[in-house]
Amino acid sequence: MKEALTNHFKSCGVIAMVSFRRHPETDVVNGLATITMMGNDADEKVMLLNGSELGGRKLVVKANPTPRLKLDHLNLPFGGSSVPGTS
């Protein structure tokens, strides 16, 4: 399931993590997944996959953009004001 989701969403940006919500007692996946992505316009790109099919199931995709991580205050040696590939 993780590989199928990764392949389905990889065109939208860099996939940092794929996780599944599981039933607390049975540990069975309940059909909900969270895909954490990085990249320019990743939130807009994933929304293009809303309603697409994967494994015979119709996907409901919701973007939950998070603020860009600013690193100016950390005085890191590589410089820049955001995580590489995400600004």
Biopython code that builds the backbone (N, CA, C, O; Angstrom):
import numpy as np
from Bio.PDB.StructureBuilder import StructureBuilder

atoms = [
    (1, "MET", "N", (0.825, -1.181, 0.000)),
    (1, "MET", "CA", (0.000, 0.000, 0.000)),
    (1, "MET", "C", (0.880, 1.261, 0.000)),
    (1, "MET", "O", (0.600, 2.223, -0.715)),
    (2, "LYS", "N", (1.941, 1.241, 0.808)),
    (2, "LYS", "CA", (2.834, 2.400, 0.884)),
    (2, "LYS", "C", (3.505, 2.642, -0.464)),
    (2, "LYS", "O", (3.596, 3.784, -0.912)),
    (3, "GLU", "N", (3.973, 1.586, -1.110)),
    (3, "GLU", "CA", (4.631, 1.729, -2.404)),
    (3, "GLU", "C", (3.647, 2.240, -3.459)),
    (3, "GLU", "O", (4.007, 3.082, -4.281)),
    (4, "ALA", "N", (2.429, 1.746, -3.444)),
    (4, "ALA", "CA", (1.422, 2.185, -4.412)),
    (4, "ALA", "C", (1.109, 3.672, -4.238)),
    (4, "ALA", "O", (1.001, 4.399, -5.226)),
    (5, "LEU", "N", (0.964, 4.128, -2.999)),
    (5, "LEU", "CA", (0.706, 5.548, -2.748)),
    (5, "LEU", "C", (1.906, 6.396, -3.138)),
    (5, "LEU", "O", (1.748, 7.471, -3.717)),
    (6, "THR", "N", (3.106, 5.918, -2.824)),
    (6, "THR", "CA", (4.315, 6.646, -3.184)),
    (6, "THR", "C", (4.394, 6.819, -4.696)),
    (6, "THR", "O", (4.668, 7.918, -5.178)),
    (7, "ASN", "N", (4.158, 5.758, -5.440)),
    (7, "ASN", "CA", (4.196, 5.845, -6.899)),
    (7, "ASN", "C", (3.111, 6.762, -7.448)),
    (7, "ASN", "O", (3.328, 7.466, -8.434)),
    (8, "HIS", "N", (1.948, 6.754, -6.812)),
    (8, "HIS", "CA", (0.823, 7.570, -7.284)),
    (8, "HIS", "C", (1.088, 9.064, -7.075)),
    (8, "HIS", "O", (0.690, 9.883, -7.904)),
    (9, "PHE", "N", (1.757, 9.425, -5.977)),
    (9, "PHE", "CA", (1.941, 10.831, -5.622)),
    (9, "PHE", "C", (3.330, 11.389, -5.927)),
    (9, "PHE", "O", (3.552, 12.586, -5.747)),
    (10, "LYS", "N", (4.265, 10.566, -6.378)),
    (10, "LYS", "CA", (5.646, 11.022, -6.547)),
    (10, "LYS", "C", (5.796, 12.146, -7.574)),
    (10, "LYS", "O", (6.769, 12.896, -7.507)),
    (11, "SER", "N", (4.889, 12.283, -8.496)),
    (11, "SER", "CA", (4.979, 13.364, -9.485)),
    (11, "SER", "C", (4.634, 14.726, -8.884)),
    (11, "SER", "O", (4.834, 15.755, -9.529)),
    (12, "CYS", "N", (4.120, 14.740, -7.662)),
    (12, "CYS", "CA", (3.684, 15.990, -7.028)),
    (12, "CYS", "C", (4.784, 16.674, -6.221)),
    (12, "CYS", "O", (4.643, 17.842, -5.858)),
    (13, "GLY", "N", (5.872, 15.969, -5.937)),
    (13, "GLY", "CA", (6.954, 16.538, -5.143)),
    (13, "GLY", "C", (7.702, 15.439, -4.409)),
    (13, "GLY", "O", (7.491, 14.252, -4.655)),
    (14, "VAL", "N", (8.566, 15.849, -3.514)),
    (14, "VAL", "CA", (9.357, 14.904, -2.720)),
    (14, "VAL", "C", (8.487, 14.375, -1.588)),
    (14, "VAL", "O", (7.918, 15.147, -0.816)),
    (15, "ILE", "N", (8.390, 13.069, -1.497)),
    (15, "ILE", "CA", (7.597, 12.449, -0.429)),
    (15, "ILE", "C", (8.502, 12.221, 0.767)),
    (15, "ILE", "O", (9.455, 11.445, 0.701)),
    (16, "ALA", "N", (8.195, 12.906, 1.865)),
    (16, "ALA", "CA", (9.006, 12.796, 3.078)),
    (16, "ALA", "C", (8.545, 11.644, 3.958)),
    (16, "ALA", "O", (9.350, 11.027, 4.656)),
    (17, "MET", "N", (7.220, 11.348, 3.923)),
    (17, "MET", "CA", (6.700, 10.311, 4.809)),
    (17, "MET", "C", (5.323, 9.862, 4.325)),
    (17, "MET", "O", (4.536, 10.661, 3.817)),
    (18, "VAL", "N", (5.052, 8.579, 4.490)),
    (18, "VAL", "CA", (3.723, 8.022, 4.257)),
    (18, "VAL", "C", (3.347, 7.279, 5.526)),
    (18, "VAL", "O", (4.084, 6.404, 5.981)),
    (19, "SER", "N", (2.205, 7.626, 6.098)),
    (19, "SER", "CA", (1.767, 6.936, 7.313)),
    (19, "SER", "C", (0.293, 6.574, 7.180)),
    (19, "SER", "O", (-0.446, 7.189, 6.411)),
    (20, "PHE", "N", (-0.114, 5.579, 7.933)),
    (20, "PHE", "CA", (-1.482, 5.081, 7.876)),
    (20, "PHE", "C", (-2.111, 5.134, 9.253)),
    (20, "PHE", "O", (-1.458, 4.853, 10.259)),
    (21, "ARG", "N", (-3.377, 5.494, 9.291)),
    (21, "ARG", "CA", (-4.114, 5.462, 10.549)),
    (21, "ARG", "C", (-4.605, 4.038, 10.761)),
    (21, "ARG", "O", (-5.175, 3.424, 9.859)),
    (22, "ARG", "N", (-4.381, 3.529, 11.950)),
    (22, "ARG", "CA", (-4.736, 2.143, 12.273)),
    (22, "ARG", "C", (-5.692, 2.098, 13.459)),
    (22, "ARG", "O", (-5.681, 2.982, 14.316)),
    (23, "HIS", "N", (-6.508, 1.066, 13.494)),
    (23, "HIS", "CA", (-7.407, 0.851, 14.624)),
    (23, "HIS", "C", (-6.546, 0.539, 15.846)),
    (23, "HIS", "O", (-5.656, -0.307, 15.770)),
    (24, "PRO", "N", (-6.798, 1.208, 16.969)),
    (24, "PRO", "CA", (-5.922, 1.053, 18.134)),
    (24, "PRO", "C", (-5.891, -0.359, 18.729)),
    (24, "PRO", "O", (-4.889, -0.745, 19.332)),
    (25, "GLU", "N", (-6.962, -1.130, 18.572)),
    (25, "GLU", "CA", (-6.990, -2.468, 19.169)),
    (25, "GLU", "C", (-6.558, -3.563, 18.198)),
    (25, "GLU", "O", (-5.911, -4.532, 18.598)),
    (26, "THR", "N", (-6.916, -3.410, 16.922)),
    (26, "THR", "CA", (-6.620, -4.468, 15.948)),
    (26, "THR", "C", (-5.389, -4.173, 15.104)),
    (26, "THR", "O", (-4.853, -5.079, 14.466)),
    (27, "ASP", "N", (-4.930, -2.927, 15.086)),
    (27, "ASP", "CA", (-3.799, -2.473, 14.279)),
    (27, "ASP", "C", (-4.062, -2.593, 12.775)),
    (27, "ASP", "O", (-3.122, -2.594, 11.979)),
    (28, "VAL", "N", (-5.328, -2.694, 12.388)),
    (28, "VAL", "CA", (-5.711, -2.788, 10.985)),
    (28, "VAL", "C", (-5.823, -1.374, 10.417)),
    (28, "VAL", "O", (-6.392, -0.487, 11.053)),
    (29, "VAL", "N", (-5.277, -1.170, 9.217)),
    (29, "VAL", "CA", (-5.369, 0.134, 8.546)),
    (29, "VAL", "C", (-6.835, 0.421, 8.266)),
    (29, "VAL", "O", (-7.557, -0.437, 7.759)),
    (30, "ASN", "N", (-7.279, 1.648, 8.602)),
    (30, "ASN", "CA", (-8.689, 1.982, 8.442)),
    (30, "ASN", "C", (-9.004, 2.721, 7.145)),
    (30, "ASN", "O", (-10.118, 3.217, 6.976)),
    (31, "GLY", "N", (-8.046, 2.803, 6.231)),
    (31, "GLY", "CA", (-8.306, 3.432, 4.945)),
    (31, "GLY", "C", (-7.834, 4.868, 4.846)),
    (31, "GLY", "O", (-7.948, 5.475, 3.781)),
    (32, "LEU", "N", (-7.307, 5.427, 5.922)),
    (32, "LEU", "CA", (-6.807, 6.795, 5.895)),
    (32, "LEU", "C", (-5.286, 6.801, 5.890)),
    (32, "LEU", "O", (-4.640, 6.092, 6.663)),
    (33, "ALA", "N", (-4.733, 7.611, 5.009)),
    (33, "ALA", "CA", (-3.277, 7.742, 4.931)),
    (33, "ALA", "C", (-2.910, 9.213, 4.948)),
    (33, "ALA", "O", (-3.682, 10.063, 4.503)),
    (34, "THR", "N", (-1.742, 9.502, 5.458)),
    (34, "THR", "CA", (-1.189, 10.847, 5.429)),
    (34, "THR", "C", (0.115, 10.786, 4.657)),
    (34, "THR", "O", (0.988, 9.968, 4.948)),
    (35, "ILE", "N", (0.238, 11.663, 3.665)),
    (35, "ILE", "CA", (1.458, 11.735, 2.868)),
    (35, "ILE", "C", (2.050, 13.123, 3.077)),
    (35, "ILE", "O", (1.433, 14.128, 2.726)),
    (36, "THR", "N", (3.237, 13.172, 3.646)),
    (36, "THR", "CA", (3.925, 14.439, 3.879)),
    (36, "THR", "C", (4.841, 14.684, 2.693)),
    (36, "THR", "O", (5.708, 13.871, 2.374)),
    (37, "MET", "N", (4.626, 15.837, 2.041)),
    (37, "MET", "CA", (5.361, 16.149, 0.819)),
    (37, "MET", "C", (6.067, 17.477, 0.941)),
    (37, "MET", "O", (5.656, 18.356, 1.698)),
    (38, "MET", "N", (7.147, 17.607, 0.175)),
    (38, "MET", "CA", (7.874, 18.869, 0.093)),
    (38, "MET", "C", (8.029, 19.213, -1.379)),
    (38, "MET", "O", (8.134, 18.331, -2.231)),
    (39, "GLY", "N", (8.042, 20.500, -1.661)),
    (39, "GLY", "CA", (8.272, 20.927, -3.033)),
    (39, "GLY", "C", (7.392, 22.099, -3.400)),
    (39, "GLY", "O", (6.351, 22.344, -2.790)),
    (40, "ASN", "N", (7.838, 22.814, -4.411)),
    (40, "ASN", "CA", (7.079, 23.961, -4.892)),
    (40, "ASN", "C", (5.721, 23.507, -5.388)),
    (40, "ASN", "O", (5.621, 22.590, -6.203)),
    (41, "ASP", "N", (4.690, 24.146, -4.898)),
    (41, "ASP", "CA", (3.317, 23.893, -5.334)),
    (41, "ASP", "C", (2.855, 22.461, -5.099)),
    (41, "ASP", "O", (1.942, 22.000, -5.783)),
    (42, "ALA", "N", (3.451, 21.747, -4.159)),
    (42, "ALA", "CA", (3.050, 20.358, -3.904)),
    (42, "ALA", "C", (1.578, 20.279, -3.513)),
    (42, "ALA", "O", (0.878, 19.352, -3.922)),
    (43, "ASP", "N", (1.101, 21.248, -2.720)),
    (43, "ASP", "CA", (-0.304, 21.208, -2.298)),
    (43, "ASP", "C", (-1.247, 21.328, -3.490)),
    (43, "ASP", "O", (-2.270, 20.645, -3.539)),
    (44, "GLU", "N", (-0.916, 22.184, -4.444)),
    (44, "GLU", "CA", (-1.756, 22.316, -5.631)),
    (44, "GLU", "C", (-1.672, 21.065, -6.504)),
    (44, "GLU", "O", (-2.672, 20.632, -7.076)),
    (45, "LYS", "N", (-0.490, 20.495, -6.601)),
    (45, "LYS", "CA", (-0.299, 19.309, -7.444)),
    (45, "LYS", "C", (-1.046, 18.098, -6.891)),
    (45, "LYS", "O", (-1.642, 17.339, -7.655)),
    (46, "VAL", "N", (-1.020, 17.910, -5.563)),
    (46, "VAL", "CA", (-1.733, 16.754, -5.011)),
    (46, "VAL", "C", (-3.233, 16.879, -5.200)),
    (46, "VAL", "O", (-3.924, 15.870, -5.343)),
    (47, "MET", "N", (-3.745, 18.102, -5.204)),
    (47, "MET", "CA", (-5.183, 18.288, -5.387)),
    (47, "MET", "C", (-5.641, 17.840, -6.777)),
    (47, "MET", "O", (-6.815, 17.519, -6.965)),
    (48, "LEU", "N", (-4.738, 17.815, -7.739)),
    (48, "LEU", "CA", (-5.082, 17.317, -9.064)),
    (48, "LEU", "C", (-5.385, 15.820, -9.037)),
    (48, "LEU", "O", (-6.014, 15.296, -9.957)),
    (49, "LEU", "N", (-4.941, 15.136, -7.991)),
    (49, "LEU", "CA", (-5.187, 13.705, -7.863)),
    (49, "LEU", "C", (-6.459, 13.387, -7.088)),
    (49, "LEU", "O", (-6.804, 12.217, -6.923)),
    (50, "ASN", "N", (-7.161, 14.413, -6.611)),
    (50, "ASN", "CA", (-8.423, 14.193, -5.918)),
    (50, "ASN", "C", (-9.407, 13.542, -6.889)),
    (50, "ASN", "O", (-9.626, 14.040, -7.993)),
    (51, "GLY", "N", (-9.988, 12.444, -6.470)),
    (51, "GLY", "CA", (-10.938, 11.730, -7.317)),
    (51, "GLY", "C", (-10.296, 10.683, -8.212)),
    (51, "GLY", "O", (-11.000, 9.928, -8.883)),
    (52, "SER", "N", (-8.956, 10.627, -8.233)),
    (52, "SER", "CA", (-8.283, 9.612, -9.037)),
    (52, "SER", "C", (-8.476, 8.244, -8.380)),
    (52, "SER", "O", (-8.877, 8.150, -7.221)),
    (53, "GLU", "N", (-8.185, 7.199, -9.133)),
    (53, "GLU", "CA", (-8.350, 5.841, -8.619)),
    (53, "GLU", "C", (-7.007, 5.177, -8.376)),
    (53, "GLU", "O", (-6.043, 5.382, -9.113)),
    (54, "LEU", "N", (-6.972, 4.385, -7.332)),
    (54, "LEU", "CA", (-5.780, 3.612, -6.990)),
    (54, "LEU", "C", (-6.243, 2.277, -6.423)),
    (54, "LEU", "O", (-6.934, 2.240, -5.405)),
    (55, "GLY", "N", (-5.875, 1.202, -7.064)),
    (55, "GLY", "CA", (-6.274, -0.119, -6.580)),
    (55, "GLY", "C", (-7.770, -0.328, -6.548)),
    (55, "GLY", "O", (-8.286, -1.045, -5.691)),
    (56, "GLY", "N", (-8.470, 0.301, -7.484)),
    (56, "GLY", "CA", (-9.920, 0.142, -7.543)),
    (56, "GLY", "C", (-10.692, 1.006, -6.566)),
    (56, "GLY", "O", (-11.908, 0.867, -6.435)),
    (57, "ARG", "N", (-9.993, 1.899, -5.877)),
    (57, "ARG", "CA", (-10.655, 2.789, -4.922)),
    (57, "ARG", "C", (-10.466, 4.233, -5.347)),
    (57, "ARG", "O", (-9.397, 4.614, -5.826)),
    (58, "LYS", "N", (-11.495, 5.024, -5.173)),
    (58, "LYS", "CA", (-11.448, 6.443, -5.502)),
    (58, "LYS", "C", (-10.815, 7.186, -4.329)),
    (58, "LYS", "O", (-11.232, 7.023, -3.182)),
    (59, "LEU", "N", (-9.795, 8.011, -4.630)),
    (59, "LEU", "CA", (-9.089, 8.743, -3.581)),
    (59, "LEU", "C", (-9.755, 10.085, -3.296)),
    (59, "LEU", "O", (-10.169, 10.799, -4.209)),
    (60, "VAL", "N", (-9.846, 10.404, -2.031)),
    (60, "VAL", "CA", (-10.269, 11.734, -1.592)),
    (60, "VAL", "C", (-9.008, 12.392, -1.051)),
    (60, "VAL", "O", (-8.457, 11.954, -0.040)),
    (61, "VAL", "N", (-8.552, 13.445, -1.725)),
    (61, "VAL", "CA", (-7.294, 14.104, -1.382)),
    (61, "VAL", "C", (-7.590, 15.465, -0.780)),
    (61, "VAL", "O", (-8.369, 16.244, -1.329)),
    (62, "LYS", "N", (-6.966, 15.740, 0.343)),
    (62, "LYS", "CA", (-7.091, 17.043, 0.996)),
    (62, "LYS", "C", (-5.696, 17.557, 1.284)),
    (62, "LYS", "O", (-4.889, 16.866, 1.905)),
    (63, "ALA", "N", (-5.409, 18.764, 0.835)),
    (63, "ALA", "CA", (-4.109, 19.378, 1.120)),
    (63, "ALA", "C", (-4.194, 20.112, 2.444)),
    (63, "ALA", "O", (-5.193, 20.765, 2.746)),
    (64, "ASN", "N", (-3.149, 19.998, 3.221)),
    (64, "ASN", "CA", (-3.053, 20.698, 4.492)),
    (64, "ASN", "C", (-1.700, 21.385, 4.527)),
    (64, "ASN", "O", (-0.783, 20.935, 5.215)),
    (65, "PRO", "N", (-1.574, 22.498, 3.769)),
    (65, "PRO", "CA", (-0.264, 23.167, 3.680)),
    (65, "PRO", "C", (0.211, 23.654, 5.042)),
    (65, "PRO", "O", (-0.572, 24.128, 5.864)),
    (66, "THR", "N", (1.505, 23.524, 5.254)),
    (66, "THR", "CA", (2.111, 24.034, 6.479)),
    (66, "THR", "C", (3.036, 25.188, 6.103)),
    (66, "THR", "O", (3.551, 25.236, 4.986)),
    (67, "PRO", "N", (3.243, 26.103, 7.019)),
    (67, "PRO", "CA", (4.134, 27.229, 6.712)),
    (67, "PRO", "C", (5.533, 26.747, 6.368)),
    (67, "PRO", "O", (6.010, 25.746, 6.902)),
    (68, "ARG", "N", (6.174, 27.462, 5.481)),
    (68, "ARG", "CA", (7.555, 27.158, 5.112)),
    (68, "ARG", "C", (8.458, 27.355, 6.315)),
    (68, "ARG", "O", (8.296, 28.313, 7.071)),
    (69, "LEU", "N", (9.392, 26.465, 6.490)),
    (69, "LEU", "CA", (10.350, 26.547, 7.586)),
    (69, "LEU", "C", (11.404, 27.591, 7.236)),
    (69, "LEU", "O", (12.118, 27.448, 6.244)),
    (70, "LYS", "N", (11.502, 28.627, 8.038)),
    (70, "LYS", "CA", (12.512, 29.665, 7.839)),
    (70, "LYS", "C", (13.696, 29.381, 8.738)),
    (70, "LYS", "O", (13.540, 29.118, 9.930)),
    (71, "LEU", "N", (14.885, 29.438, 8.152)),
    (71, "LEU", "CA", (16.093, 29.086, 8.893)),
    (71, "LEU", "C", (17.028, 30.268, 9.129)),
    (71, "LEU", "O", (18.131, 30.076, 9.642)),
    (72, "ASP", "N", (16.622, 31.482, 8.772)),
    (72, "ASP", "CA", (17.483, 32.650, 8.915)),
    (72, "ASP", "C", (18.041, 32.800, 10.330)),
    (72, "ASP", "O", (19.220, 33.107, 10.508)),
    (73, "HIS", "N", (17.204, 32.587, 11.316)),
    (73, "HIS", "CA", (17.609, 32.826, 12.697)),
    (73, "HIS", "C", (18.584, 31.776, 13.232)),
    (73, "HIS", "O", (19.136, 31.955, 14.317)),
    (74, "LEU", "N", (18.807, 30.691, 12.499)),
    (74, "LEU", "CA", (19.681, 29.627, 12.980)),
    (74, "LEU", "C", (21.141, 29.838, 12.629)),
    (74, "LEU", "O", (22.008, 29.170, 13.192)),
    (75, "ASN", "N", (21.438, 30.757, 11.707)),
    (75, "ASN", "CA", (22.805, 31.046, 11.295)),
    (75, "ASN", "C", (23.556, 29.777, 10.863)),
    (75, "ASN", "O", (24.656, 29.490, 11.335)),
    (76, "LEU", "N", (22.927, 29.035, 9.955)),
    (76, "LEU", "CA", (23.525, 27.786, 9.472)),
    (76, "LEU", "C", (24.527, 28.072, 8.362)),
    (76, "LEU", "O", (24.379, 29.059, 7.641)),
    (77, "PRO", "N", (25.544, 27.228, 8.212)),
    (77, "PRO", "CA", (26.620, 27.490, 7.253)),
    (77, "PRO", "C", (26.197, 27.443, 5.789)),
    (77, "PRO", "O", (26.877, 28.036, 4.952)),
    (78, "PHE", "N", (25.096, 26.759, 5.441)),
    (78, "PHE", "CA", (24.715, 26.664, 4.044)),
    (78, "PHE", "C", (23.897, 27.860, 3.576)),
    (78, "PHE", "O", (23.617, 27.981, 2.383)),
    (79, "GLY", "N", (23.510, 28.738, 4.484)),
    (79, "GLY", "CA", (22.785, 29.960, 4.120)),
    (79, "GLY", "C", (21.394, 29.666, 3.609)),
    (79, "GLY", "O", (20.889, 28.553, 3.753)),
    (80, "GLY", "N", (20.784, 30.656, 3.017)),
    (80, "GLY", "CA", (19.430, 30.506, 2.493)),
    (80, "GLY", "C", (18.397, 30.803, 3.544)),
    (80, "GLY", "O", (18.691, 30.886, 4.737)),
    (81, "SER", "N", (17.174, 30.962, 3.073)),
    (81, "SER", "CA", (16.104, 31.326, 4.008)),
    (81, "SER", "C", (15.047, 30.269, 4.124)),
    (81, "SER", "O", (14.055, 30.477, 4.823)),
    (82, "SER", "N", (15.213, 29.133, 3.463)),
    (82, "SER", "CA", (14.223, 28.076, 3.581)),
    (82, "SER", "C", (14.885, 26.753, 3.275)),
    (82, "SER", "O", (16.032, 26.704, 2.828)),
    (83, "VAL", "N", (14.157, 25.686, 3.517)),
    (83, "VAL", "CA", (14.676, 24.352, 3.255)),
    (83, "VAL", "C", (14.881, 24.204, 1.754)),
    (83, "VAL", "O", (13.987, 24.545, 0.979)),
    (84, "PRO", "N", (16.044, 23.699, 1.323)),
    (84, "PRO", "CA", (16.299, 23.559, -0.116)),
    (84, "PRO", "C", (15.199, 22.750, -0.802)),
    (84, "PRO", "O", (14.776, 21.704, -0.309)),
    (85, "GLY", "N", (14.750, 23.254, -1.940)),
    (85, "GLY", "CA", (13.726, 22.561, -2.718)),
    (85, "GLY", "C", (12.315, 22.840, -2.302)),
    (85, "GLY", "O", (11.385, 22.296, -2.898)),
    (86, "THR", "N", (12.109, 23.691, -1.274)),
    (86, "THR", "CA", (10.750, 23.946, -0.804)),
    (86, "THR", "C", (10.342, 25.396, -0.951)),
    (86, "THR", "O", (9.187, 25.723, -0.677)),
    (87, "SER", "N", (11.225, 26.272, -1.366)),
    (87, "SER", "CA", (10.848, 27.688, -1.455)),
    (87, "SER", "C", (10.306, 28.030, -2.814)),
    (87, "SER", "O", (9.941, 29.179, -3.062)),
]
sb = StructureBuilder()
sb.init_structure("model")
sb.init_model(0)
sb.init_chain("A")
sb.init_seg("    ")
for serial, (resi, resn, name, xyz) in enumerate(atoms, 1):
    if name == "N":
        sb.init_residue(resn, " ", resi, " ")
    sb.init_atom(name, np.array(xyz, "f"), 0.0, 1.0, " ", f" {name:<3s}", serial, name[0])
structure = sb.get_structure()
